Amino acid sequence: MARKYSRSASKDVSSAVRRKKKGTLKSGPGGKGGKVKSRAQAIAIGLSEARKKGKKVPKRKKRQ
């Protein structure tokens, strides 16, 4: 079975989680928002960054 996420995409996510733990990960466009407090938000930011770089990441789920 094929991987949903590329290995390099998972590195981007782990980098975002590490930045969150360190306290340097910010939310919002260009990091102009406040500090990220939740792990789920850190993962979402990491996936978003991977998508922008063109890595293999599934599309974002639509909210209802």
N, C-alpha and C positions, 0 to 999 in steps of 0.2 A: 504494500500500500504506500502511496506517495505521501510525502510530508505536506502538511497544510502550510507550515511556515518554514522558510529557509533557515539554515543555521546562522547565517549572518543577521537575519532579522531577529532571532532570539538573542544575539549578542547586543543588538540595539536596545532590546527590552531590558536585559539585565543591566545594561549601562544606565538606563533611566531609573531603574529601581535602586541602583547604587547611589545615584545622584540624589534620589529622594531621601535615602538613609543619611546621607551626608548633610542634607538640608539645603542643597543648591538648586533643586529642581523647582522651576516656577511654571505656573499655568498661564494660559492665554497666549495670544499671538505674539511671537517674539519674546516670550518669557516675561511679559510686562505685568502679569497677574501676581497673585500672592503665592506663598509657599504651598506645595502639594503636600497634603496630609495623609491621603489614603493610598494604599498599595495598588488598588484597582485603577485609580487615576494615573498612577505612575506607569502601569502596564499599558494603559490606553495611549499615553503620550509616546511611549517607546514604539508601539505599533504604528502610530501615526508618523513618527519620524522615519521608520523603515519604509512605509508606503511612499513618502516623499522622495526617498533615495531610489525608489523603483525596485525594491526587493520583493520576493515572493511572500505576500501576505494577503489573506482573503479580504474581500470588500467589507466595509463597515456595515454592521447590522442597522437597519432602519428602525427608528423609534415609531411607536404607534400613536 
